[in-house]
Amino acid sequence: DLDNALEKLEKLDERQAKVVQYRFFGGMNYKEIADVLGGTEHSVRYDWRVARAWLKREMS
């Protein structure tokens, strides 16, 4: 399930897991997430794409 997949992702890449949590559960936009995590919008978009692809594979 999603909770287990997020726990696995957090062990692999904590930043990507946080991006998913902030974006999916917190409803934050890329700029807000970048401000919280101290990165750029571009890096947040990249992490979001990679994390979504990983979660999709993990849950299929």
N, C-alpha and C positions, 0 to 999 in steps of 0.2 A: 504494500500500500504506500501511499504518498509519504506518510510519516517515516516509515522505514527507509524509503529511498532518500529522503532528506537527511536522515541521520548518516547514511552511507556517504552522501555527497559532502556533508560537513566534515567527515573524516578525511576525504580526499582533497577538498578545496573549500576551506571555511568561508572565504570571500564569496565564492559563487553561491554557496548555501545562503549567506546573508542577503545577497542580491535577490534570490528567489523569495526569501521570506519578506523582505521589504516591498518587493514589487507585487507579489501575489497576495500575500496576507495583509500587508500594510497599505497597499494601493498607492505607493509612492512612485513618482516619476523618476526618470533617469537622473535629472539634475539633483533632485532631493537625495537620492541614494548616493550619488557622487559626493555630495557635500558631507553626508554622514560618514562615508567610508574613506574620504580623503583622496578621491581619485578623479578621473575625468568622466564625462558622459560617455565618451567613446569606449572607455574600458568597462563601464557598467553595461553598455549595450552588448559588448563582446561577451562578458561573463554571463549575461542573461541568455544569449543565444546558445552558448556552449552548455550551460546548465540545463536549459530546456531540452536540448538534444540528448544529453546524458540521461535526464529523468525519463524522457520518452522511451529510450532504449531499455533502461532499468525496469520500467513498469510494464513493458510489453511481453 
